[in-house]
Amino acid sequence: MQDNNNQQEDNHGPRINPNVFRYYLFGLIIIMVLNFVIIPKIAESRVLTSSYSEFRHMIEDNRVQEVSFDENQIMFIALNEDGVKRIYKTGLMDDPNIIQLMEEKNINYAATIPEQPNAFLSFLLTWGVPILFFIFLRRAMSKRVSSM
C-alpha cells in the first residue's frame, strides 16, 4: 500500500532533469556577464576620455568639429595629433564662455534631449531575447542528440 502511494506521488508531475536547471543557470550567468561587463567595455573602448582643459585647447586649436552636451558629460568629435577624427568625452564644467568660444570657431554644438527608455522593451531586449535564444539552442541541441 505504501509503495502505491509513492508511485502516485511520483506520477503527479513531470520529472525535470537537473541538468536543465544547470543549463539555464549557466545561460543566465553568461547573459549577465555580457550585459554588465563585456558590452559596456566594448562601447567605452571607442570613446577617449579627455580633460576639460584639453577640450578647451582643442577648440582653440580648431581641432573640434562637433560638440554634444549630455546630462553629465560632453561628447565631442575632434582631430587628434595625426589628423584622424576621434570621439572624446569630458565632464561638464560651469563655464559660461564655452558657448561663445564655440560660436567664434564655428563649431556645431547641441544638447541631447533626454529620453525615458521604455522599461518593458528594455527588459525584453536585455533579458527576454537572450533567454529565448538559449531555450531555442537547447531544443535544437536536444533534437540532434535524440536523433543520433
C-alpha distance (Angstrom), angle and dihedral (degrees) to the residues before:
residue distance angle dihedral
M1 . . .
Q2 3.75 . .
D3 3.82 91.0 .
N4 3.82 89.6 55.7
N5 3.81 90.3 53.7
N6 3.80 90.8 51.3
Q7 3.80 91.6 49.1
Q8 3.80 91.1 49.3
E9 3.80 91.3 50.8
D10 3.81 90.7 51.2
N11 3.82 91.8 50.8
H12 3.82 95.5 52.8
G13 3.78 96.7 84.5
P14 3.76 137.9 15.5
R15 3.74 116.1 -92.5
I16 3.76 112.0 -118.4
N17 3.75 117.9 -147.2
P18 3.83 110.1 -120.1
N19 3.80 89.3 -138.3
V20 3.80 88.5 67.7
F21 3.81 90.0 61.9
R22 3.79 90.4 49.3
Y23 3.79 89.9 49.8
Y24 3.82 93.2 51.6
L25 3.80 92.1 44.0
F26 3.80 90.4 51.0
G27 3.82 90.5 48.5
L28 3.80 91.8 48.8
I29 3.81 91.3 51.0
I30 3.82 90.8 50.4
I31 3.81 90.9 50.2
M32 3.80 91.9 49.8
V33 3.81 92.8 49.2
L34 3.80 91.2 48.8
N35 3.81 94.6 47.1
F36 3.78 99.0 43.5
V37 3.81 104.9 30.9
I38 3.78 118.2 15.9
I39 3.82 103.8 37.6
P40 3.84 94.8 47.7
K41 3.83 90.0 48.7
I42 3.81 91.2 52.1
A43 3.80 91.8 49.3
E44 3.82 92.7 47.5
S45 3.81 94.5 48.6
R46 3.81 91.6 70.9
V47 3.80 94.3 53.8
L48 3.80 118.9 71.3
T49 3.79 120.9 -147.5
S50 3.78 117.5 -127.0
S51 3.78 135.2 -179.2
Y52 3.78 119.0 -114.8
S53 3.79 92.2 -116.3
E54 3.80 89.8 53.3
F55 3.82 88.0 50.5
R56 3.83 90.1 54.2
H57 3.81 91.9 47.1
M58 3.80 90.1 51.5
I59 3.81 89.7 52.3
E60 3.80 91.6 49.6
D61 3.83 90.3 48.6
N62 3.85 90.5 52.1
R63 3.81 92.0 -118.2
V64 3.82 97.1 121.6
Q65 3.80 115.7 89.0
E66 3.81 105.5 172.1
V67 3.79 134.8 12.9
S68 3.80 129.5 -164.0
F69 3.80 121.2 -169.5
D70 3.80 111.6 -150.2
E71 3.78 128.5 -176.0
N72 3.79 94.6 -89.2
Q73 3.80 106.9 8.0
I74 3.78 145.9 31.4
M75 3.80 117.8 -120.2
F76 3.78 117.8 -164.4
I77 3.77 141.3 171.3
A78 3.78 114.4 -134.4
L79 3.74 140.9 159.3
N80 3.78 114.8 -105.1
E81 3.81 123.7 -141.7
D82 3.82 90.5 -79.6
G83 3.82 93.2 52.5
V84 3.82 94.3 -107.1
K85 3.82 119.8 137.7
R86 3.80 112.7 -114.9
I87 3.79 134.8 173.3
Y88 3.79 115.5 -120.9
K89 3.77 135.4 -179.0
T90 3.76 132.8 -159.8
G91 3.77 137.1 170.7
L92 3.77 125.5 -90.1
M93 3.78 118.0 -97.3
D94 3.78 130.9 -172.0
D95 3.79 94.7 -111.4
P96 3.81 113.2 147.3
N97 3.83 92.5 -177.2
I98 3.79 96.5 59.6
I99 3.82 94.5 85.4
Q100 3.80 91.3 50.4
L101 3.82 90.5 49.2
M102 3.82 91.3 50.7
E103 3.83 90.2 48.2
E104 3.81 90.6 53.0
K105 3.82 91.0 50.6
N106 3.86 93.3 44.3
I107 3.79 93.6 -122.2
N108 3.80 119.1 164.8
Y109 3.78 110.1 -122.9
A110 3.78 135.8 173.4
A111 3.76 142.3 163.5
T112 3.76 119.4 -123.5
I113 3.77 117.3 -121.6
P114 3.79 108.3 -125.7
E115 3.78 111.6 -122.7
Q116 3.75 125.3 -159.3
P117 3.79 107.4 -128.8
N118 3.77 118.1 -131.1
A119 3.80 101.6 -105.9
F120 3.79 94.8 -154.6
L121 3.79 94.1 48.7
S122 3.78 91.6 45.3
F123 3.81 91.0 51.1
L124 3.79 91.3 46.2
L125 3.80 93.9 51.0
T126 3.79 94.9 41.6
W127 3.79 99.4 44.5
G128 3.81 110.9 5.5
V129 3.79 100.8 55.6
P130 3.83 95.5 46.8
I131 3.81 91.9 46.7
L132 3.81 90.7 49.9
F133 3.79 88.5 48.9
F134 3.82 91.4 55.0
I135 3.82 91.4 46.2
F136 3.80 90.0 51.8
L137 3.80 90.7 46.2
R138 3.81 91.7 50.7
R139 3.80 92.3 50.3
A140 3.78 91.9 48.2
M141 3.80 91.3 49.4
S142 3.81 93.0 47.1
K143 3.83 91.0 51.0
R144 3.79 90.5 52.8
V145 3.79 92.6 47.5
S146 3.81 92.9 47.8
S147 3.82 92.1 50.1
M148 3.83 92.2 56.4
